[in-house]
Amino acid sequence: SVHPLCQDLPLKILNSLDTNGQSRKEGRTTPFVTVVTDLGGAHPTWFNDGVDKCFVPSNVLKNAALARSVKLDKIVQYGLPIRRGFWRFGADYSGTPEQQNEAEEKLGVHHKPTIREQLGLLDMPTVLIVGGGDGMGGIVAQAQAVGEKLQKLAAASSSSFQMVVVCGNNKSAQTTLSPPQTQWGPDIEVNVQGFVNNMDEYMRASDILITKAGPGTIAEASICGLPCILSSFLPG
């Protein structure tokens, strides 16, 4: 499970399935692990001692798991799962990490102009706006507000800016933010994308990230050295 609400009920279902309906409390033989994807705080429903292993990313969450009576031998402190492209730039996904040339992969990591050119972007100050795989967090309103602010800054400073909006699977947001529905000002270059598989490249091509407060995205941006402006967090 990688969701705080998917421990108790799935465990009961597996107990029932593995005992042919005899019990919902015990008898599970199907392996079940929890991967806690929060960084510094986690809702209590993340933790259930009925799991086989509970993977946590920090000392704080290890202690939280212990406080919720998860046995120490079930807790594995291992950090957040991050796609290889963020920690091995330009990685070839056709083989294992051990088969790759790490020195070659690191070439160009900090060379924004090259990365921007490869992505079809212009070489200018760039704001990246993302809303996760589903394009949530009020991404349309955020992009429109940021675009308006960038246009005013450009007019006042005789500069130009670039904004990249990654809408994920939110087709409606992608359509709304693209011409002809939205016409952007003359001093701001706007690139609207749907779901992308190379977020590491877009992060390395940008100067600042605006995103909902998802722990995975925060960790990815931190690895890339990309400053963040966070919004739309879930309490707890």
Buried (B, 14 or more C-beta within 10 A) or exposed (E): BEEBEBBEEBBBEBBBBBBEEEEBEEBBEEEBEBBBBBBEEBBEBBBBEBBEBBBBBBEBBBEBBBEBEBEEEBBEEEEBEBBBBBBBBBBEEEEEEEEBEEEEBEEBBEEBEBBBEEBEBBEBBBBBBBBBBEBBBBBBEBBBEBBEBBBEBBEEEEEBBBBBBBBBEBEEBBBBBBEEEBEBBEBBBBBBBBBBEBBBBBBBBBBBBBBBEBBBBBBBBBBBEBEBEBBBEEEE
